[in-house]
Amino acid sequence: MKKTFVFSSIFLVSILLLATLSVAAQTTIRVVLWDYEMSPEYHELINTFEEKNPDIDVEVVDVTSQDYGDKLTVMLSGGEDLDVFAVKDMPGYSNFISMNHLEPLNDYIERDNLDTSIYSGLMEEIKIDGEYYAIPFRTDNWILFYNKDIFDAAGVEYPTNDMTWPEFREKAAAVTSGSGSDKTYGAFIQPWMSLATNLGVLKEEGATTLANGEDYDFLKPGYELYLKMQYEDESVMPYGEATTSSAHYRTQFESGKVGMVYIGTWNIGALISDKKAGRHDVNWGIAKSPHWADMEEPDTAISIVTPMAINSNSDKKEEAWKFIKFAGSEEGAKIFAKHGVLPAVKTKDVLDVYTSADGFPENSAAALEAKKLLLEFPPAPNAGVISSIIQEEHELIMLDEVSIDEGIDNIERRIDMELNW
């Protein structure tokens, strides 16, 4: 009896020792995300990662979306113990690089032979001075949404995946009808600067961006198109009315009184969920972003990229690298796609997962594909200043208070004064 007790005690101590050693061998990384509790895709991503890497435990620091940029900046500047964080926008990304908060990734990428081509050019878009500082895990492309019933009633063919911007204007005019409160607009232009400047960046096919700080003549075609639609065709709600009434693309399109909306892919999930909730009954479809006729690669889209980065002060960089690499992998992409979040990796298998969602428009997967993705406003040291100036002049141009040429001259003059004062 005594021997049995001694053996059992030794066995129990051994088990406890092994368990202690196992726990001790586990590394905890702290990952900063926004709205984690409301984001099931993050929960599944982290659970899957931990299953694949039992030696790594992920502790999430959850920050509300509206406070994310400011709070993350404070945490990083204060030296808080953080290892990985999602970067919400490119101005923030530029700022973090200038403050030396981001770990350079070139050595990790080269060592692991990471194929950066799976991100459709986005890795090159966020490269700074030859250095990578983050891995894209989510993107939103600008695409075209259209109301099939409005097109059917007007006897006009639906938008296609190979449509030019002048054709977009023609279709908008063709499906516009009625007047006053009964008017159906051919398109709705959300009063955001990007809705106009995107068209100029597209025309340049990556040769320039809003961050260039010098020559902004490339913005002319987009403004010319929209002003003609607004004042000649009257096929879109006037900019002033859209601004003062706080008109929103989502409610405008879901009202069934708008033929087309050029907006981001995030609207797909909104339309699906709103229809299930009984908020609208629009028979809708999607198509690729229109292009300019003289583009060498018309299959191009403007993208908004969300990357993950490693804190340069982290003492767990290898574990952090494993996490961001997984988040940006095809396997990670399928997890995001399953939850209706468009990932940065858009292979056929990933898009099959994304487009299989109940309510996704039939035979529309091709609308999400693009051979080339561009950033309207890539990382730049003076992004905040440049953006503010363009926004102010954009409003004056769209309100027809200054001519397009005057507005562009003002943009160039003011940016030159600010940057070379």
C-alpha positions as CSV (number, residue, x, y, z in Angstrom):
1,M,0.0,0.0,0.0
2,K,2.8,2.4,0.9
3,K,4.7,1.6,-2.3
4,T,1.6,2.3,-4.3
5,F,1.2,5.7,-2.6
6,V,4.8,6.6,-3.3
7,F,4.5,5.6,-7.0
8,S,1.3,7.5,-7.4
9,S,2.8,10.6,-5.8
10,I,5.8,10.5,-8.0
11,F,3.6,10.0,-11.1
12,L,1.4,13.0,-10.0
13,V,4.4,15.2,-9.4
14,S,5.8,14.2,-12.9
15,I,2.5,15.1,-14.6
16,L,2.4,18.5,-12.8
17,L,6.0,19.2,-13.7
18,L,5.4,18.4,-17.4
19,A,2.3,20.6,-17.4
20,T,4.3,23.4,-15.8
21,L,7.1,23.0,-18.3
22,S,4.5,23.0,-21.1
23,V,2.9,26.3,-19.9
24,A,6.4,27.8,-19.4
25,A,7.3,27.0,-23.0
26,Q,4.3,28.9,-24.3
27,T,4.8,32.4,-25.5
28,T,2.1,35.1,-25.3
29,I,1.9,37.7,-28.0
30,R,-0.3,40.8,-27.6
31,V,-2.3,41.8,-30.7
32,V,-4.1,45.1,-31.1
33,L,-7.3,45.0,-33.1
34,W,-10.4,47.2,-33.4
35,D,-13.9,46.0,-32.5
36,Y,-12.7,42.5,-31.8
37,E,-15.8,41.4,-29.9
38,M,-18.0,42.3,-32.9
39,S,-15.7,40.6,-35.4
40,P,-16.2,36.8,-35.6
41,E,-13.5,36.6,-38.3
42,Y,-10.8,37.6,-35.8
43,H,-12.0,35.0,-33.3
44,E,-11.7,32.2,-35.8
45,L,-8.4,33.4,-37.2
46,I,-6.8,33.5,-33.7
47,N,-8.3,30.1,-32.6
48,T,-7.0,28.5,-35.8
49,F,-3.6,30.1,-35.4
50,E,-3.3,28.9,-31.8
51,E,-4.3,25.3,-32.9
52,K,-1.6,25.4,-35.5
53,N,0.9,26.9,-33.1
54,P,0.3,25.4,-29.6
55,D,3.4,27.1,-28.3
56,I,1.9,30.6,-28.9
57,D,-1.0,32.2,-27.0
58,V,-2.7,35.3,-28.5
59,E,-3.9,38.0,-26.1
60,V,-6.1,40.6,-27.9
61,V,-6.1,44.2,-27.0
62,D,-9.5,45.4,-28.1
63,V,-9.9,49.1,-29.1
64,T,-13.1,50.7,-30.4
65,S,-13.0,51.6,-34.1
66,Q,-13.5,55.4,-33.6
67,D,-10.6,55.6,-31.1
68,Y,-8.3,53.1,-32.7
69,G,-5.7,55.4,-34.5
70,D,-5.3,57.8,-31.6
71,K,-5.2,55.1,-28.9
72,L,-2.8,52.9,-30.8
73,T,-0.4,55.9,-31.3
74,V,-0.5,56.6,-27.6
75,M,0.2,53.0,-26.6
76,L,3.1,52.7,-29.0
77,S,4.6,56.0,-28.0
78,G,4.2,55.1,-24.4
79,G,6.2,51.9,-24.9
80,E,3.3,49.6,-23.9
81,D,4.0,45.8,-24.3
82,L,2.5,45.2,-27.8
83,D,3.7,42.7,-30.4
84,V,1.3,42.9,-33.4
85,F,-1.3,45.5,-34.5
86,A,-3.6,46.1,-37.5
87,V,-3.0,49.4,-39.2
88,K,-6.3,51.1,-40.1
89,D,-5.3,53.6,-42.8
90,M,-2.3,54.7,-44.8
91,P,-1.8,58.1,-43.2
92,G,-1.5,56.2,-39.9
93,Y,0.9,53.7,-41.5
94,S,3.1,56.5,-42.8
95,N,3.1,58.1,-39.3
96,F,4.1,54.8,-37.6
97,I,7.0,54.3,-40.0
98,S,8.3,57.9,-39.4
99,M,8.1,57.3,-35.7
100,N,10.0,54.0,-36.1
101,H,7.2,51.9,-34.6
102,L,7.2,49.3,-37.4
103,E,9.6,46.4,-37.7
104,P,11.1,46.1,-41.2
105,L,10.1,42.7,-42.8
106,N,12.4,42.2,-45.7
107,D,14.7,39.8,-43.9
108,Y,11.7,37.7,-42.8
109,I,10.1,37.7,-46.2
110,E,13.4,36.7,-48.0
111,R,14.2,34.0,-45.4
112,D,10.7,32.3,-45.7
113,N,10.5,32.9,-49.4
114,L,7.1,34.6,-49.0
115,D,5.4,35.1,-52.3
116,T,4.4,38.7,-52.3
117,S,2.7,38.5,-55.7
118,I,-0.4,36.9,-54.1
119,Y,-1.4,40.4,-53.0
120,S,-1.9,41.7,-56.6
121,G,0.7,44.4,-56.3
122,L,-0.4,45.8,-52.9
123,M,2.9,44.9,-51.2
124,E,4.7,47.1,-53.7
125,E,2.1,49.9,-53.0
126,I,2.9,49.9,-49.3
127,K,6.7,49.5,-49.7
128,I,8.7,52.5,-48.4
129,D,12.3,53.1,-49.6
130,G,12.6,49.5,-50.6
131,E,11.4,48.2,-47.3
132,Y,8.3,46.2,-46.4
133,Y,6.8,47.1,-43.0
134,A,3.5,45.1,-43.0
135,I,1.5,42.3,-44.6
136,P,-1.9,43.0,-46.1
137,F,-4.7,40.9,-44.7
138,R,-7.8,42.8,-45.8
139,T,-8.7,44.9,-48.8
140,D,-11.8,46.6,-50.2
141,N,-11.9,47.3,-54.0
142,W,-14.0,50.1,-55.5
143,I,-16.6,48.5,-57.7
144,L,-20.0,49.4,-59.3
145,F,-23.4,48.5,-57.8
146,Y,-26.5,48.7,-60.0
147,N,-30.2,48.3,-59.6
148,K,-31.4,45.7,-62.1
149,D,-35.1,46.8,-62.0
150,I,-34.3,50.4,-62.9
151,F,-32.2,49.3,-65.9
152,D,-35.0,46.8,-66.9
153,A,-37.6,49.5,-66.7
154,A,-35.5,51.9,-68.9
155,G,-34.7,49.1,-71.4
156,V,-30.9,49.7,-70.8
157,E,-28.4,46.9,-70.7
158,Y,-26.7,46.3,-67.4
159,P,-23.2,47.6,-66.6
160,T,-20.5,45.1,-67.6
161,N,-17.1,44.3,-66.3
162,D,-15.5,46.0,-69.3
163,M,-17.2,49.4,-69.3
164,T,-15.6,52.8,-69.7
165,W,-16.3,55.9,-67.6
166,P,-18.0,57.7,-70.6
167,E,-20.3,54.7,-70.9
168,F,-21.0,54.9,-67.2
169,R,-22.1,58.5,-67.8
170,E,-24.3,57.5,-70.8
171,K,-26.0,54.7,-68.8
172,A,-26.6,57.1,-65.9
173,A,-28.4,59.6,-68.2
174,A,-30.3,56.8,-69.9
175,V,-31.9,55.4,-66.7
176,T,-32.6,58.8,-65.1
177,S,-36.3,59.6,-64.9
178,G,-38.9,61.7,-63.1
179,S,-38.5,65.0,-61.2
180,G,-38.6,66.4,-57.7
181,S,-39.4,63.8,-55.0
182,D,-40.3,61.3,-57.7
183,K,-36.9,61.5,-59.5
184,T,-34.8,58.4,-60.1
185,Y,-31.2,59.4,-60.5
186,G,-29.0,57.4,-62.8
187,A,-26.2,57.3,-60.2
188,F,-25.4,58.6,-56.8
189,I,-22.0,60.2,-56.1
190,Q,-21.1,60.0,-52.5
191,P,-19.7,63.5,-51.6
192,W,-16.3,62.1,-50.7
193,M,-13.1,63.3,-52.2
194,S,-12.1,59.8,-53.2
195,L,-15.1,59.4,-55.5
196,A,-13.6,61.9,-57.9
197,T,-9.9,61.5,-57.3
198,N,-10.0,57.8,-57.7
199,L,-10.8,58.3,-61.4
200,G,-7.7,60.3,-62.0
201,V,-5.5,57.8,-60.2
202,L,-7.0,55.0,-62.3
203,K,-6.3,56.9,-65.5
204,E,-2.6,57.1,-64.5
205,E,-2.5,53.3,-63.8
206,G,-0.1,53.8,-60.9
207,A,2.2,56.4,-62.6
208,T,1.2,58.9,-59.9
209,T,-1.0,59.2,-56.8
210,L,-2.5,61.9,-54.6
211,A,0.7,61.8,-52.6
212,N,2.9,63.2,-55.4
213,G,2.8,66.7,-54.0
214,E,3.4,68.5,-57.3
215,D,1.3,67.9,-60.5
216,Y,-2.4,67.2,-60.2
217,D,-3.6,67.7,-63.8
218,F,-4.4,64.0,-63.8
219,L,-7.5,64.8,-61.7
220,K,-9.2,66.7,-64.6
221,P,-11.0,63.7,-66.3
222,G,-12.8,62.7,-63.1
223,Y,-14.0,66.1,-62.3
224,E,-15.0,66.8,-65.9
225,L,-17.1,63.6,-65.9
226,Y,-18.9,64.3,-62.6
227,L,-19.6,68.0,-63.3
228,K,-21.1,67.1,-66.7
229,M,-23.3,64.5,-65.0
230,Q,-24.3,67.0,-62.3
231,Y,-25.0,70.1,-64.4
232,E,-25.5,69.0,-68.0
233,D,-27.2,65.6,-67.7
234,E,-28.7,66.1,-64.2
235,S,-28.3,62.4,-63.7
236,V,-26.8,62.6,-60.2
237,M,-27.9,64.5,-57.1
238,P,-26.1,67.9,-56.9
239,Y,-23.1,67.9,-54.7
240,G,-24.4,70.7,-52.5
241,E,-27.7,68.9,-51.9
242,A,-26.0,65.6,-51.2
243,T,-23.7,67.4,-48.6
244,T,-26.3,69.5,-46.9
245,S,-28.8,66.6,-46.6
246,S,-26.2,64.2,-45.4
247,A,-27.3,61.8,-48.2
248,H,-25.6,58.4,-47.9
249,Y,-24.9,55.9,-50.7
250,R,-26.3,53.1,-48.7
251,T,-29.7,54.6,-48.0
252,Q,-29.9,56.2,-51.4
253,F,-29.3,52.9,-53.2
254,E,-31.5,50.9,-50.9
255,S,-34.4,53.3,-51.5
256,G,-34.6,51.9,-55.0
257,K,-34.3,55.4,-56.5
258,V,-30.7,55.2,-57.7
259,G,-29.5,53.3,-60.8
260,M,-25.8,52.9,-59.9
261,V,-23.4,53.6,-57.0
262,Y,-19.6,53.5,-57.3
263,I,-18.4,52.4,-53.8
264,G,-16.3,49.9,-52.0
265,T,-16.9,46.2,-51.7
266,W,-17.8,46.6,-48.0
267,N,-21.2,47.5,-49.3
268,I,-21.8,43.9,-50.5
269,G,-22.2,42.7,-46.9
270,A,-24.3,45.7,-46.0
271,L,-26.7,45.0,-48.8
272,I,-27.0,41.3,-48.0
273,S,-27.6,41.9,-44.3
274,D,-30.0,44.8,-44.8
275,K,-32.0,42.7,-47.3
276,K,-32.3,39.8,-44.8
277,A,-33.4,42.3,-42.2
278,G,-36.1,43.6,-44.5
279,R,-34.6,47.1,-44.9
280,H,-34.7,47.0,-48.7
281,D,-35.9,44.9,-51.6
282,V,-33.5,46.0,-54.3
283,N,-32.7,43.6,-57.1
284,W,-29.0,44.4,-57.3
285,G,-25.9,43.4,-59.1
286,I,-22.2,44.3,-59.2
287,A,-19.6,45.0,-61.9
288,K,-16.0,45.9,-62.0
289,S,-14.9,49.5,-61.7
290,P,-15.3,51.3,-65.0
291,H,-12.0,52.1,-66.8
292,W,-10.7,54.7,-69.2
293,A,-10.6,53.7,-72.9
294,D,-6.9,54.4,-73.3
295,M,-5.7,52.4,-70.3
296,E,-3.0,49.7,-71.0
297,E,-4.4,47.5,-68.3
298,P,-8.1,48.3,-68.0
299,D,-8.6,45.4,-65.4
300,T,-7.4,47.7,-62.6
301,A,-9.1,48.8,-59.4
302,I,-8.5,51.3,-56.6
303,S,-8.1,49.4,-53.3
304,I,-8.2,50.3,-49.7
305,V,-5.7,48.0,-47.9
306,T,-5.6,47.0,-44.2
307,P,-2.2,45.5,-43.1
308,M,-0.8,44.0,-40.0
309,A,2.6,45.0,-38.6
310,I,5.1,44.0,-35.9
311,N,5.9,46.5,-33.2
312,S,9.6,47.3,-33.6
313,N,10.0,47.2,-29.8
314,S,8.5,43.7,-29.4
315,D,10.8,41.1,-27.9
316,K,8.7,38.3,-29.5
317,K,9.2,39.2,-33.2
318,E,9.5,35.6,-34.5
319,E,6.1,34.7,-32.9
320,A,4.7,38.0,-34.1
321,W,5.9,37.2,-37.7
322,K,4.2,33.8,-37.6
323,F,1.0,35.5,-36.7
324,I,0.9,38.3,-39.4
325,K,2.2,35.8,-42.0
326,F,-0.8,33.5,-41.2
327,A,-3.3,36.4,-41.2
328,G,-2.1,37.3,-44.7
329,S,-2.0,33.8,-46.0
330,E,-4.5,32.1,-48.3
331,E,-5.7,30.0,-45.3
332,G,-6.2,33.2,-43.3
333,A,-7.9,34.8,-46.3
334,K,-10.5,32.0,-46.5
335,I,-11.4,32.6,-42.8
336,F,-12.0,36.3,-43.5
337,A,-13.9,35.5,-46.7
338,K,-16.2,33.1,-44.9
339,H,-17.3,35.9,-42.6
340,G,-18.0,38.3,-45.5
341,V,-14.7,40.3,-45.2
342,L,-12.8,40.7,-48.5
343,P,-9.2,39.6,-47.9
344,A,-6.1,40.8,-49.5
345,V,-5.4,37.4,-51.1
346,K,-8.0,36.8,-53.9
347,T,-7.3,33.5,-55.4
348,K,-10.1,31.6,-57.1
349,D,-10.6,29.4,-54.0
350,V,-10.7,32.4,-51.7
351,L,-13.3,34.2,-53.9
352,D,-15.3,31.0,-54.1
353,V,-15.7,31.1,-50.3
354,Y,-16.5,34.8,-50.4
355,T,-19.1,34.6,-53.1
356,S,-20.9,31.5,-51.7
357,A,-22.5,33.7,-49.1
358,D,-26.3,33.6,-49.1
359,G,-27.5,36.7,-50.9
360,F,-24.4,37.3,-53.0
361,P,-25.6,38.2,-56.5
362,E,-25.4,35.3,-58.9
363,N,-22.6,35.0,-61.5
364,S,-20.9,38.1,-60.1
365,A,-17.6,36.8,-58.8
366,A,-15.6,38.2,-61.7
367,A,-16.5,41.7,-60.5
368,L,-14.2,41.3,-57.6
369,E,-11.2,40.2,-59.7
370,A,-8.5,42.7,-60.8
371,K,-5.1,42.1,-62.4
372,K,-3.8,45.3,-60.8
373,L,-4.7,47.0,-57.6
374,L,-3.8,50.6,-56.9
375,L,-3.8,52.8,-53.8
376,E,-5.3,56.2,-54.2
377,F,-3.2,57.6,-51.4
378,P,-0.2,55.4,-50.7
379,P,2.1,55.9,-47.6
380,A,3.7,59.4,-47.7
381,P,5.3,61.6,-45.0
382,N,3.0,64.6,-45.8
383,A,-0.2,62.6,-46.4
384,G,-2.3,64.5,-43.9
385,V,-1.4,68.0,-45.2
386,I,-1.9,67.0,-48.8
387,S,-5.2,65.3,-48.2
388,S,-6.6,68.3,-46.3
389,I,-5.7,70.7,-49.1
390,I,-7.2,68.5,-51.8
391,Q,-10.4,68.0,-49.8
392,E,-10.9,71.7,-49.5
393,E,-10.4,72.4,-53.2
394,H,-12.4,69.3,-54.1
395,E,-15.5,70.8,-52.4
396,L,-15.1,74.1,-54.3
397,I,-14.7,72.3,-57.6
398,M,-17.8,70.1,-57.1
399,L,-19.9,73.1,-56.0
400,D,-18.7,74.9,-59.2
401,E,-17.4,77.8,-57.1
402,V,-14.0,77.5,-58.9
403,S,-13.2,76.0,-62.3
404,I,-11.4,72.7,-62.5
405,D,-8.2,74.4,-63.7
406,E,-8.4,77.0,-60.9
407,G,-9.0,74.2,-58.3
408,I,-6.0,72.2,-59.5
409,D,-3.8,75.3,-59.6
410,N,-4.9,76.0,-56.0
411,I,-4.0,72.5,-55.0
412,E,-0.6,72.7,-56.5
413,R,0.1,76.2,-55.1
414,R,-1.0,75.4,-51.6
415,I,0.8,72.1,-51.3
416,D,4.0,73.8,-52.6
417,M,3.6,76.5,-49.9
418,E,3.0,74.0,-47.1
419,L,5.8,71.6,-48.0
420,N,8.4,74.2,-49.0
421,W,7.6,77.0,-46.6
